[in-house]
Amino acid sequence: MIVPERSLPSFAVTERTAEVQWKGDAASVCGPAPAALLRGFPGGTAVRPGGVPVDLPAGEVPLAAFAAGERVAVYCAGGAVYVCSASGTEKSSVRFARIPSCARIYDGGEAYLLSDGARSALLRAGGLTVSAIAAFDCAAFYGDRLWLAYAGEAGKVRYGAPASTDLASARGGGGEISFPSAYGQIAALLPFGDSLLFFRERGVQRLRARGDERDFELTDLFSCARIYGATVADAGGIAVWLAEDGLHAYDGNERAFAPDFADVLAGPDQSAARGAAEGGRYYLQATARAGAELVPVLAAFSADGKAGSLVRCAAEGLTSSARTLFVAEGAVCAPSAGGFPFGYARRVYESETCEPFGRRALLREVRVRASGPFRLTARSEEGCRTACVRGTGGTERFPVQLPGVAFAYRLETDAPGEVLSLSATYASGGVR
């Protein structure tokens, strides 16, 4: 963190040099330390605005999207669902009251089961159809069976017959079982190796359920801070989720995930947060601290949690189906290969506003020490100046000659890089 210069004494000053104080602790819009940010999101892989071509009727506002084959089912604000493909857009008979939960299942082929807790639908490569499968709040396909859980039923789980979605109770077939726990209600179900993980409100359990129901075995794994169930995802054999105290991971052992981001993700209410995983990355739609503000962000992390980036983005409906999709600014987007919908996963350093004298002054020079190339912008209420920082590790000097009262600085890059220091020299009085 760059520490601001101590306050100057009150005697007259005609020129001063000051270190810049950054918003938060550094970069990429929000406040994780620069060393925690992912170096090397592939350049040139940014998703074009919208990213996923969908043609909706005028007035329909998309909130979430789900993919199967070449088809994309788009859930809209009024409850309608449209199925879009290269051959056109068709309004389905399916309606949901909220963004549906989604579970990958196998019913004679890969399909995606969608439910809002009141009704269900099946999305296949051939289209979207109403399903007779019972509605649910979370679901998973594990051990060749379909598993469903419901909010408010205190641990009750329904399961289907082997190799079937039939939930009818029968010996060797489907049924239901109650798993009460001090960990609270079931918030998410996640197939994990030879187990099914139960993510409850404040803890995680492991179910092993191969063969006959008499052999089902449920084990408590650990308790933890409140879990946001919609953020649970499998990032290549690592279960990742957001809790009240930050991100967590489980790969046989529970641990903090991307701990350098805990200070900006822990604390705010994350009830609307959603997570998804694809291509060795974990994606998160959440709220983050940016200095004194709370801002919407879209985040991407490497599967091991050692690198990540946050982009200020009012994303909605982040989901995993055949592809990870989300909605931003009324467009359906895909954050594939580290790209984001509005350009690259851009690293941004943005300063607090500085009034060096509390009256009109002249910004004479800016000095930057950086690793990697950056675009520098110095701004006041009277204009702005830009410069290209080569970022060779040494101090680079830029004559500016910008008048104003309040000054702010921004450095941004699409490439790996880190700003090590930035200072500025001001003269009292400005220019006439």
Summary of the structure (lengths in Angstrom):
residues: 432
radius of gyration: 25.6
end to end distance: 36.5
largest distance: 91.0
contacts: 1444
relative contact order: 0.15
helix: 4%
strand: 53%
